Amino acid sequence: MRILLVLVVALGASLDAAAQAQQPLPSEPGPEFGRPRQCSRDYVRSVETLVTALEKLRTAGPEAVGRLCTLVEMGRAWLGGELPEDVRRELRGLLGVDVDLKRITEQCRAGQGGIEQELAGTLRQLRAELVRCDDTI
């Protein structure tokens, strides 16, 4: 039971964090405004690889997120709807965020459509980048 509780809490914390605006990692280069990237063969291959991976994720993503949301809902039902207040307080101290199972469940379902839109937008940008590179070669 403790393992399931930890999994549900970790999943909830990750979904809660994913629902907030994501900042680029410090190791990622920032956008270079006004200076398009060089279209080297390696760069074009990396963009093509990313397009392929995102297309696979786009096809499998909604079903996977749906299963994840169902798992969260089942965990919430199994726990009786909400975590006891003392457990929530302990988790808040441990994780630094409040673990509200109702809110996590709602955000998971709401996030399903957002993931599809974000993937479609990213794919459009990557394909436009491939067209730009194709025009410059």
MODELLER restraints for C-alpha pairs under 7 A, 6 or more apart:
rsr = mdl.restraints
at = mdl.atoms
rsr.add(forms.Gaussian(group=physical.xy_distance, feature=features.Distance(at['CA:8:A'], at['CA:72:A']), mean=6.47, stdev=0.5))
rsr.add(forms.Gaussian(group=physical.xy_distance, feature=features.Distance(at['CA:8:A'], at['CA:75:A']), mean=6.70, stdev=0.5))
rsr.add(forms.Gaussian(group=physical.xy_distance, feature=features.Distance(at['CA:9:A'], at['CA:99:A']), mean=6.73, stdev=0.5))
rsr.add(forms.Gaussian(group=physical.xy_distance, feature=features.Distance(at['CA:12:A'], at['CA:99:A']), mean=6.88, stdev=0.5))
rsr.add(forms.Gaussian(group=physical.xy_distance, feature=features.Distance(at['CA:12:A'], at['CA:104:A']), mean=5.68, stdev=0.5))
rsr.add(forms.Gaussian(group=physical.xy_distance, feature=features.Distance(at['CA:13:A'], at['CA:99:A']), mean=6.97, stdev=0.5))
rsr.add(forms.Gaussian(group=physical.xy_distance, feature=features.Distance(at['CA:15:A'], at['CA:104:A']), mean=6.87, stdev=0.5))
rsr.add(forms.Gaussian(group=physical.xy_distance, feature=features.Distance(at['CA:15:A'], at['CA:108:A']), mean=6.74, stdev=0.5))
rsr.add(forms.Gaussian(group=physical.xy_distance, feature=features.Distance(at['CA:16:A'], at['CA:104:A']), mean=6.48, stdev=0.5))
rsr.add(forms.Gaussian(group=physical.xy_distance, feature=features.Distance(at['CA:39:A'], at['CA:133:A']), mean=5.34, stdev=0.5))
rsr.add(forms.Gaussian(group=physical.xy_distance, feature=features.Distance(at['CA:44:A'], at['CA:130:A']), mean=6.80, stdev=0.5))
rsr.add(forms.Gaussian(group=physical.xy_distance, feature=features.Distance(at['CA:47:A'], at['CA:126:A']), mean=6.61, stdev=0.5))
rsr.add(forms.Gaussian(group=physical.xy_distance, feature=features.Distance(at['CA:51:A'], at['CA:123:A']), mean=6.29, stdev=0.5))
rsr.add(forms.Gaussian(group=physical.xy_distance, feature=features.Distance(at['CA:51:A'], at['CA:126:A']), mean=6.66, stdev=0.5))
rsr.add(forms.Gaussian(group=physical.xy_distance, feature=features.Distance(at['CA:54:A'], at['CA:119:A']), mean=6.88, stdev=0.5))
rsr.add(forms.Gaussian(group=physical.xy_distance, feature=features.Distance(at['CA:58:A'], at['CA:116:A']), mean=6.62, stdev=0.5))
rsr.add(forms.Gaussian(group=physical.xy_distance, feature=features.Distance(at['CA:58:A'], at['CA:119:A']), mean=6.44, stdev=0.5))
rsr.add(forms.Gaussian(group=physical.xy_distance, feature=features.Distance(at['CA:62:A'], at['CA:112:A']), mean=6.32, stdev=0.5))
rsr.add(forms.Gaussian(group=physical.xy_distance, feature=features.Distance(at['CA:65:A'], at['CA:112:A']), mean=6.43, stdev=0.5))
rsr.add(forms.Gaussian(group=physical.xy_distance, feature=features.Distance(at['CA:69:A'], at['CA:105:A']), mean=6.61, stdev=0.5))
rsr.add(forms.Gaussian(group=physical.xy_distance, feature=features.Distance(at['CA:69:A'], at['CA:108:A']), mean=5.70, stdev=0.5))
rsr.add(forms.Gaussian(group=physical.xy_distance, feature=features.Distance(at['CA:69:A'], at['CA:109:A']), mean=6.48, stdev=0.5))
rsr.add(forms.Gaussian(group=physical.xy_distance, feature=features.Distance(at['CA:72:A'], at['CA:105:A']), mean=6.39, stdev=0.5))
rsr.add(forms.Gaussian(group=physical.xy_distance, feature=features.Distance(at['CA:73:A'], at['CA:105:A']), mean=6.24, stdev=0.5))
rsr.add(forms.Gaussian(group=physical.xy_distance, feature=features.Distance(at['CA:76:A'], at['CA:82:A']), mean=6.49, stdev=0.5))
rsr.add(forms.Gaussian(group=physical.xy_distance, feature=features.Distance(at['CA:76:A'], at['CA:101:A']), mean=6.28, stdev=0.5))
rsr.add(forms.Gaussian(group=physical.xy_distance, feature=features.Distance(at['CA:82:A'], at['CA:101:A']), mean=5.99, stdev=0.5))
rsr.add(forms.Gaussian(group=physical.xy_distance, feature=features.Distance(at['CA:88:A'], at['CA:98:A']), mean=6.70, stdev=0.5))
rsr.add(forms.Gaussian(group=physical.xy_distance, feature=features.Distance(at['CA:88:A'], at['CA:99:A']), mean=6.09, stdev=0.5))
rsr.add(forms.Gaussian(group=physical.xy_distance, feature=features.Distance(at['CA:92:A'], at['CA:98:A']), mean=4.99, stdev=0.5))
rsr.add(forms.Gaussian(group=physical.xy_distance, feature=features.Distance(at['CA:92:A'], at['CA:99:A']), mean=6.86, stdev=0.5))
